[in-house]
C-alpha cells in the first residue's frame, strides 16, 4: 500500500469515527458519555484494560450502535491517550472469539519502559 493510499484510508477511518461519535451525541442518548467516562476512569487507573472492561463499566447501551465503542477507543489511541499493549480473544458471543486489543494509558506505558 502506498503512503498516499494509507493516508486516504486513515482519513476515511477518522471520518467514520467522527460520524459514529456525532450520531451518539443527541440529547436523549448518553451512552457515548458513559463510554468516555468509563474510559477516563480506566486510563486514570493506569492498568491494562479491554473494550469489554469499558463496556461493563459503561452499562447497557441506549441503542444498538456497534461502532461507537471502537470509535471512542480509536480516537483515544489516535490522540495519544492510550496505547495497545496486547491482544486477547473476546469472550462476547457476538465477537466469536475474535482478537481484540488490550490497552493502557500512554503515560503508564512510558513509565513501564
trRosetta pair geometry for C-beta under 8 A, 3 or more apart (Angstrom, degrees):
i j d omega theta_ij theta_ji phi_ij phi_ji
1 5 4.9 -120 -172 85 89 125
1 6 5.4 107 130 -59 118 88
1 9 7.6 -17 -175 -7 143 145
2 5 4.8 95 56 7 79 101
2 6 7.0 -141 96 -5 42 87
3 6 5.6 -54 -148 36 33 114
3 7 6.4 36 153 -21 66 104
4 7 5.7 -53 -149 34 31 111
4 8 6.5 29 153 -16 64 106
5 8 5.6 -54 -148 38 34 111
5 9 6.2 36 152 -21 66 107
6 9 5.6 -54 -146 37 31 113
6 10 6.3 28 156 -16 65 106
7 10 5.9 -55 -146 38 29 108
7 11 6.3 33 153 -21 63 106
8 11 5.6 -53 -147 35 31 114
8 12 6.4 33 153 -19 64 104
9 12 5.7 -53 -150 35 31 111
9 13 6.4 32 151 -20 64 104
10 13 5.5 -51 -147 35 35 113
10 14 6.3 33 155 -17 67 105
11 14 5.9 -55 -146 38 30 108
11 15 6.3 33 153 -21 64 107
12 15 5.6 -54 -147 36 31 114
12 16 6.4 32 154 -18 64 106
13 16 5.7 -57 -152 37 31 112
13 17 6.4 32 151 -20 65 104
13 74 7.2 -126 158 -179 109 147
14 17 5.6 -49 -146 34 34 113
14 18 6.4 36 154 -19 65 104
14 78 7.0 114 -103 -125 104 167
15 18 5.8 -53 -149 36 31 111
15 19 6.4 32 152 -20 64 106
16 19 5.6 -53 -146 35 33 112
16 20 6.4 33 155 -19 66 104
16 67 7.2 -92 158 -177 101 143
16 71 7.5 -133 121 -100 75 110
17 20 5.8 -54 -149 35 31 110
17 21 6.4 28 154 -15 65 107
17 67 8.0 -144 -109 162 49 105
17 70 7.9 -114 -109 114 92 78
17 71 4.1 156 -146 -141 76 91
17 74 5.1 -124 -105 87 140 130
17 75 5.6 163 159 -56 137 95
17 78 8.0 157 70 -1 170 146
18 21 5.8 -58 -148 40 31 109
18 22 6.1 31 155 -20 66 108
18 71 7.9 -166 -35 -162 21 124
19 22 5.7 -54 -143 37 30 111
19 23 6.3 32 158 -22 64 107
20 23 5.9 -54 -148 33 28 112
20 24 6.7 15 156 -10 61 111
20 65 6.9 136 -163 175 92 111
20 67 4.2 -117 -115 115 141 110
20 68 5.5 -165 163 -90 109 51
20 70 7.9 -4 114 71 170 83
20 71 4.1 -171 81 -45 132 158
21 24 6.0 -69 -154 41 31 105
21 25 6.8 46 149 -45 64 106
21 32 6.3 106 -148 -137 68 138
21 68 7.3 118 -88 -137 50 73
21 71 5.4 -152 -49 136 87 135
21 72 7.2 126 -95 -73 103 68
21 75 7.1 30 -57 -33 144 152
22 25 5.6 -49 -156 8 36 124
23 26 7.8 -19 174 -18 40 98
23 65 7.0 174 104 -130 116 132
24 29 5.5 -131 -169 132 59 141
24 31 6.1 -84 -165 69 120 95
24 32 4.0 129 122 -48 122 120
24 65 5.8 135 -83 146 113 173
24 68 5.2 82 -58 -118 153 125
25 29 7.0 47 57 73 4 115
25 32 6.3 -36 -78 39 59 157
26 29 4.8 71 63 13 85 109
28 62 7.6 -173 134 158 77 152
29 32 6.8 55 130 4 105 97
29 62 5.3 -169 -132 70 71 141
29 63 7.0 -57 -114 15 114 111
30 33 4.9 -51 -168 42 73 117
30 34 5.9 75 133 -25 85 100
30 62 6.6 95 40 -29 66 140
31 34 5.5 -55 -146 39 36 112
31 35 6.2 39 154 -21 69 103
31 58 6.8 71 -160 162 71 124
31 61 4.6 37 -123 -139 150 71
31 62 4.9 -144 -37 10 110 91
31 63 7.5 -133 -6 32 145 66
31 65 7.1 153 85 41 145 126
31 68 6.5 45 114 138 117 161
32 35 5.7 -54 -149 35 30 111
32 36 6.3 25 155 -15 65 108
32 68 6.2 -115 -89 -165 80 121
32 72 7.0 175 -148 -76 73 120
33 36 5.8 -56 -145 40 30 108
33 37 6.1 31 155 -20 65 108
34 37 5.7 -53 -143 38 30 112
34 38 6.2 32 156 -19 64 106
34 58 4.1 112 133 -156 101 88
34 59 6.1 -69 176 40 150 98
35 38 5.8 -56 -148 37 29 110
35 39 6.2 30 153 -19 65 107
35 54 6.1 48 -152 164 77 112
35 55 7.9 -2 -113 -91 93 48
35 58 4.8 9 -82 -105 54 153
35 68 6.6 175 -17 139 164 105
35 69 5.8 -146 -137 -103 140 72
35 72 4.8 -145 132 -45 127 173
36 39 5.6 -51 -145 37 32 113
36 40 6.3 35 154 -22 64 104
36 72 6.0 -136 -75 -145 71 124
37 40 5.7 -52 -148 34 30 112
37 41 6.5 30 153 -18 63 104
37 58 7.4 130 62 -106 89 83
38 41 5.8 -55 -151 35 32 111
38 42 6.4 27 153 -15 65 107
38 53 7.9 175 162 128 114 71
38 54 4.9 125 115 -153 123 66
38 57 3.6 142 -139 99 117 117
38 58 4.3 -91 -17 -60 147 82
39 42 5.8 -59 -148 40 32 108
39 43 6.2 33 154 -21 67 106
39 54 5.5 16 -74 -123 76 121
39 72 6.1 -159 -36 150 151 118
39 73 7.3 -163 -112 -86 134 64
39 76 6.1 -134 170 -68 142 158
39 82 7.8 -88 -173 -39 107 141
40 43 5.7 -52 -144 36 30 112
40 44 6.3 33 154 -21 63 106
41 44 5.7 -53 -148 35 30 113
41 45 6.7 35 151 -24 62 103
41 57 6.6 -154 66 176 132 152
42 45 5.6 -49 -152 28 35 115
42 47 7.7 -94 -168 63 73 76
42 49 4.2 -17 -174 -20 133 170
42 53 6.1 109 -107 123 143 124
42 54 6.4 -83 -4 -83 151 79
42 57 7.0 -165 -48 5 108 162
42 103 8.0 69 128 89 127 108
43 46 7.5 32 167 -68 41 50
43 76 7.6 -137 -71 -167 136 135
43 81 6.1 -31 -127 163 150 105
43 82 6.3 -105 -103 -74 106 99
43 105 4.4 108 -162 -90 73 101
44 105 7.5 112 -55 -73 17 144
45 49 7.6 90 65 -47 124 124
45 105 8.0 168 64 -23 53 123
46 104 7.2 45 -167 -172 47 92
46 105 5.0 -61 -109 31 63 132
46 107 7.1 -65 -113 86 109 93
46 108 3.8 157 -159 -83 89 130
47 104 7.1 -90 148 -124 17 95
47 108 7.4 -131 -58 -166 25 164
48 85 5.7 -113 -109 72 110 134
48 86 6.9 11 -147 29 143 119
48 102 5.1 14 -175 168 118 111
48 103 6.8 145 -153 75 66 34
48 104 4.9 -47 -93 -74 62 100
49 53 4.2 -110 -165 69 96 151
49 54 6.8 99 146 -45 123 80
49 102 7.2 156 76 -161 22 70
49 103 5.7 -34 68 67 74 86
49 104 7.3 132 16 -88 72 50
50 53 4.9 112 52 -1 67 98
50 54 7.4 -127 103 1 44 84
50 88 6.2 -54 -102 44 139 135
50 100 6.1 74 -161 117 108 125
50 101 7.3 168 -131 94 72 50
50 102 5.5 -45 -82 -108 84 65
50 103 7.1 141 -97 17 32 84
51 54 5.6 -52 -152 36 39 112
51 55 6.1 41 150 -21 69 106
51 69 5.7 96 -159 150 107 127
51 70 7.4 -5 -118 -79 140 63
51 73 6.2 -54 -94 -54 96 151
51 90 7.8 -27 63 -105 113 114
51 100 5.6 -102 21 -173 117 136
51 101 7.4 82 -26 57 100 76
52 55 5.5 -51 -143 38 33 114
52 56 6.2 35 156 -21 65 105
52 90 6.7 156 -53 -137 121 85
52 91 6.9 49 -108 40 160 95
52 92 6.6 -170 -100 -35 110 110
52 100 7.5 105 -21 98 95 163
53 56 5.8 -54 -147 35 28 110
53 57 6.4 23 156 -14 63 109
54 57 6.0 -62 -149 41 29 107
54 58 6.0 21 157 -17 66 114
54 69 6.4 145 101 -149 128 112
54 72 7.5 179 168 96 152 132
54 73 7.3 -154 4 -70 166 105
55 58 6.0 -62 -142 39 26 108
55 69 6.3 -10 -76 -109 93 154
58 61 7.8 29 120 -75 117 66
61 64 6.9 109 99 -89 137 31
61 65 6.4 -157 -174 33 143 87
61 68 7.4 134 -126 53 131 144
65 68 4.1 54 118 -25 114 119
66 69 7.9 -54 -173 28 39 95
66 70 7.9 21 147 5 65 112
67 70 5.8 -66 -156 51 51 108
67 71 5.7 56 149 -30 80 110
68 71 5.7 -62 -150 35 27 112
68 72 6.5 27 156 -19 65 104
69 72 5.6 -50 -146 33 35 111
69 73 6.4 30 157 -13 66 106
70 73 5.7 -56 -145 43 33 109
70 74 5.8 36 156 -23 68 110
71 74 5.6 -52 -138 38 29 113
71 75 6.2 28 161 -17 64 106
72 75 6.2 -56 -148 37 25 107
72 76 6.5 24 154 -17 61 109
73 76 5.8 -59 -149 37 31 111
73 77 6.3 28 154 -18 66 107
73 82 7.3 -64 -157 67 72 145
73 101 7.6 153 166 62 140 125
73 103 6.9 -145 -151 -51 109 157
74 77 5.8 -56 -148 37 30 109
74 78 6.1 30 154 -19 66 108
75 78 5.5 -52 -142 39 32 112
75 79 6.1 25 159 -13 66 111
76 79 5.9 -60 -143 44 27 106
76 81 4.4 -73 -170 61 83 122
76 82 4.9 34 132 15 110 111
77 80 7.8 48 176 -66 30 21
77 81 7.4 -83 -71 53 24 76
77 82 5.4 -59 -84 75 65 89
77 83 7.0 109 -135 -100 85 35
77 84 7.0 22 -124 -37 131 86
77 103 7.4 -106 -79 -125 102 125
80 106 5.5 9 168 -55 68 170
81 105 7.0 -58 165 -139 66 68
81 106 6.0 -162 166 -3 15 113
82 103 4.6 19 172 -179 129 119
82 104 6.6 152 -154 75 83 27
82 105 6.1 -63 -103 -107 68 32
82 106 6.0 -134 -99 -39 13 80
83 103 7.0 153 77 -151 30 73
83 104 6.3 -27 61 63 78 78
83 106 5.1 98 -21 -101 101 73
83 109 4.8 -28 49 -19 130 169
84 87 8.0 23 179 -64 113 70
84 101 4.6 -75 -127 -157 107 127
84 102 7.0 97 -162 68 67 51
84 103 6.0 -51 -102 -97 47 68
85 102 5.4 -71 70 103 80 94
85 103 6.5 115 13 -138 90 18
85 104 4.6 26 -16 3 142 115
85 109 6.3 -151 -81 -103 116 112
86 101 7.3 130 82 -164 44 58
86 102 3.8 -4 68 47 92 125
87 99 5.1 -9 -172 -167 123 102
87 100 6.9 146 -156 76 69 36
87 101 6.1 -49 -102 -108 63 43
87 102 6.4 -127 -61 1 13 90
88 99 7.5 142 72 -149 27 57
88 100 5.9 -30 66 65 77 87
88 101 8.0 50 22 157 77 7
88 102 5.7 79 -13 -52 106 104
89 97 4.8 -5 -177 -166 112 74
89 98 7.2 155 -146 77 66 17
89 99 6.5 -43 -94 -92 58 51
89 100 7.6 113 -136 18 13 85
90 95 3.6 -16 92 99 147 152
90 96 7.9 45 73 52 111 34
90 97 6.4 -168 61 -124 71 18
90 98 5.6 6 21 57 116 69
90 99 7.8 -170 -12 -104 87 4
90 100 4.9 78 -59 -12 99 127
91 95 7.9 47 54 55 22 123
92 95 4.5 75 74 7 97 108
93 96 7.3 32 176 -69 42 51
95 98 4.7 -113 170 31 88 99
95 100 7.0 -21 -167 -46 151 119
104 108 5.1 -106 162 81 108 121
104 109 5.2 130 94 -60 116 94
105 108 4.2 86 65 4 95 106
105 109 6.9 -162 91 -9 50 84
106 109 5.6 -53 -151 34 34 115
106 110 6.5 35 152 -21 66 104
107 110 5.7 -51 -148 33 34 112
107 111 6.5 28 157 -14 66 106
108 111 6.0 -58 -147 39 32 105
108 112 6.3 31 154 -21 65 109
109 112 5.9 -60 -149 35 29 110
109 113 6.7 35 153 -31 62 104
110 113 5.9 -52 -155 21 33 115
